[in-house]
């Protein structure tokens, strides 16, 4: 069975939930603190090796533990009829996951 490398970049404040859920489900992850993006926010980059048939399960665990919806208030433009503020819900947080096939693993 093919092995897959999953690299998940997770916001730092959500990373502990993801790591705990992965461990509770029997997976392990190596991680390092990284910084990037437009706002140069701190994230944890996790490296997870799984069998090909476990990829969807790991993606589900990450998705269940790495979503935050925050209500943001945005003022309407002056050209509209109503001059009040309209609440807009935007997804903030979340993860990005890269997946590739591992051709070989060596241990020294």
C-alpha atoms as a printed R data frame, in Angstrom:
    type eleno elety resid chain resno       x      y      z
1   ATOM     1    CA   UNK     A     1   0.000  0.000  0.000
2   ATOM     2    CA   UNK     A     2   1.300  3.457 -0.905
3   ATOM     3    CA   UNK     A     3   2.322  5.831  1.832
4   ATOM     4    CA   UNK     A     4   1.308  9.478  1.676
5   ATOM     5    CA   UNK     A     5   2.987 12.514  3.201
6   ATOM     6    CA   UNK     A     6   0.510 15.086  4.407
7   ATOM     7    CA   UNK     A     7   1.786 18.558  5.223
8   ATOM     8    CA   UNK     A     8  -0.847 20.574  7.076
9   ATOM     9    CA   UNK     A     9  -0.337 24.262  7.791
10  ATOM    10    CA   UNK     A    10  -2.547 25.111 10.758
11  ATOM    11    CA   UNK     A    11  -3.015 28.398 12.660
12  ATOM    12    CA   UNK     A    12  -1.106 28.202 15.936
13  ATOM    13    CA   UNK     A    13  -4.179 28.702 18.137
14  ATOM    14    CA   UNK     A    14  -5.936 25.735 16.482
15  ATOM    15    CA   UNK     A    15  -2.926 23.417 16.228
16  ATOM    16    CA   UNK     A    16  -3.247 21.861 19.697
17  ATOM    17    CA   UNK     A    17  -6.811 20.728 18.923
18  ATOM    18    CA   UNK     A    18  -5.671 19.146 15.656
19  ATOM    19    CA   UNK     A    19  -2.646 17.405 17.194
20  ATOM    20    CA   UNK     A    20  -4.696 16.035 20.115
21  ATOM    21    CA   UNK     A    21  -7.386 14.735 17.759
22  ATOM    22    CA   UNK     A    22  -4.786 13.066 15.524
23  ATOM    23    CA   UNK     A    23  -3.111 11.389 18.507
24  ATOM    24    CA   UNK     A    24  -6.480 10.234 19.894
25  ATOM    25    CA   UNK     A    25  -7.237  8.680 16.492
26  ATOM    26    CA   UNK     A    26  -3.916  6.793 16.493
27  ATOM    27    CA   UNK     A    27  -1.882  9.049 14.180
28  ATOM    28    CA   UNK     A    28   1.360 10.859 14.884
29  ATOM    29    CA   UNK     A    29   2.685 14.128 13.535
30  ATOM    30    CA   UNK     A    30   5.976 15.944 13.503
31  ATOM    31    CA   UNK     A    31   5.548 19.688 13.556
32  ATOM    32    CA   UNK     A    32   7.456 22.918 13.463
33  ATOM    33    CA   UNK     A    33   6.447 26.526 14.033
34  ATOM    34    CA   UNK     A    34   6.367 28.549 10.825
35  ATOM    35    CA   UNK     A    35   5.477 32.089  9.860
36  ATOM    36    CA   UNK     A    36   4.022 33.362  6.629
37  ATOM    37    CA   UNK     A    37   1.179 34.808  4.652
38  ATOM    38    CA   UNK     A    38   0.274 38.426  4.119
39  ATOM    39    CA   UNK     A    39  -0.080 39.081  7.845
40  ATOM    40    CA   UNK     A    40   2.991 36.981  8.736
41  ATOM    41    CA   UNK     A    41   0.951 34.991 11.207
42  ATOM    42    CA   UNK     A    42   2.445 32.127 13.193
43  ATOM    43    CA   UNK     A    43   1.322 28.638 12.200
44  ATOM    44    CA   UNK     A    44   2.346 25.095 12.917
45  ATOM    45    CA   UNK     A    45   3.338 23.007  9.935
46  ATOM    46    CA   UNK     A    46   2.565 19.344 10.596
47  ATOM    47    CA   UNK     A    47   4.049 16.412  8.730
48  ATOM    48    CA   UNK     A    48   1.917 13.263  8.876
49  ATOM    49    CA   UNK     A    49   2.734  9.973  7.104
50  ATOM    50    CA   UNK     A    50  -0.248  7.705  6.519
51  ATOM    51    CA   UNK     A    51  -1.339  4.809  4.364
52  ATOM    52    CA   UNK     A    52  -3.217  5.888  1.264
53  ATOM    53    CA   UNK     A    53  -6.526  4.591  2.658
54  ATOM    54    CA   UNK     A    54  -6.179  6.835  5.770
55  ATOM    55    CA   UNK     A    55  -5.874 10.176  3.941
56  ATOM    56    CA   UNK     A    56  -9.593 11.004  4.025
57  ATOM    57    CA   UNK     A    57  -9.796 10.185  7.744
58  ATOM    58    CA   UNK     A    58  -6.900 12.541  8.538
59  ATOM    59    CA   UNK     A    59  -8.436 15.282  6.369
60  ATOM    60    CA   UNK     A    60 -11.711 14.878  8.268
61  ATOM    61    CA   UNK     A    61  -9.918 15.184 11.621
62  ATOM    62    CA   UNK     A    62  -8.124 18.342 10.486
63  ATOM    63    CA   UNK     A    63 -11.353 19.816  9.106
64  ATOM    64    CA   UNK     A    64 -13.328 19.060 12.280
65  ATOM    65    CA   UNK     A    65 -10.732 20.692 14.515
66  ATOM    66    CA   UNK     A    66  -9.563 23.603 12.420
67  ATOM    67    CA   UNK     A    67 -12.435 25.904 11.505
68  ATOM    68    CA   UNK     A    68 -13.392 29.160 13.155
69  ATOM    69    CA   UNK     A    69 -16.192 31.387 11.856
70  ATOM    70    CA   UNK     A    70 -16.083 34.967 13.049
71  ATOM    71    CA   UNK     A    71 -18.739 37.641 12.499
72  ATOM    72    CA   UNK     A    72 -17.261 40.790 11.006
73  ATOM    73    CA   UNK     A    73 -19.136 44.090 10.775
74  ATOM    74    CA   UNK     A    74 -18.747 45.974  7.522
75  ATOM    75    CA   UNK     A    75 -20.237 49.399  6.721
76  ATOM    76    CA   UNK     A    76 -22.211 49.751  3.520
77  ATOM    77    CA   UNK     A    77 -21.035 52.173  0.868
78  ATOM    78    CA   UNK     A    78 -22.439 55.717  0.871
79  ATOM    79    CA   UNK     A    79 -24.098 55.079 -2.485
80  ATOM    80    CA   UNK     A    80 -26.572 52.572 -1.045
81  ATOM    81    CA   UNK     A    81 -29.979 53.450  0.395
82  ATOM    82    CA   UNK     A    82 -29.230 52.132  3.879
83  ATOM    83    CA   UNK     A    83 -26.360 53.751  5.791
84  ATOM    84    CA   UNK     A    84 -26.173 51.185  8.636
85  ATOM    85    CA   UNK     A    85 -23.614 48.500  9.254
86  ATOM    86    CA   UNK     A    86 -24.279 45.051  7.824
87  ATOM    87    CA   UNK     A    87 -22.860 42.004  9.638
88  ATOM    88    CA   UNK     A    88 -20.922 39.729  7.342
89  ATOM    89    CA   UNK     A    89 -19.806 36.266  8.464
90  ATOM    90    CA   UNK     A    90 -16.377 35.322  7.166
91  ATOM    91    CA   UNK     A    91 -14.396 32.163  7.743
92  ATOM    92    CA   UNK     A    92 -11.204 32.883  9.623
93  ATOM    93    CA   UNK     A    93  -8.624 30.262 10.450
94  ATOM    94    CA   UNK     A    94  -8.627 26.877  8.834
95  ATOM    95    CA   UNK     A    95  -5.791 24.807  7.420
96  ATOM    96    CA   UNK     A    96  -4.191 24.095  4.101
97  ATOM    97    CA   UNK     A    97  -3.033 20.538  3.427
98  ATOM    98    CA   UNK     A    98  -0.624 19.293  0.775
99  ATOM    99    CA   UNK     A    99  -0.511 15.572 -0.020
100 ATOM   100    CA   UNK     A   100   2.043 13.629 -2.026
101 ATOM   101    CA   UNK     A   101   3.126 10.028 -2.537
102 ATOM   102    CA   UNK     A   102   6.269  8.829 -0.773
103 ATOM   103    CA   UNK     A   103   8.532  6.759 -3.017
104 ATOM   104    CA   UNK     A   104  10.946  5.736 -0.293
105 ATOM   105    CA   UNK     A   105  11.562  6.087  3.428
106 ATOM   106    CA   UNK     A   106  15.024  5.633  4.933
107 ATOM   107    CA   UNK     A   107  15.924  5.530  8.592
108 ATOM   108    CA   UNK     A   108  19.533  5.959  9.760
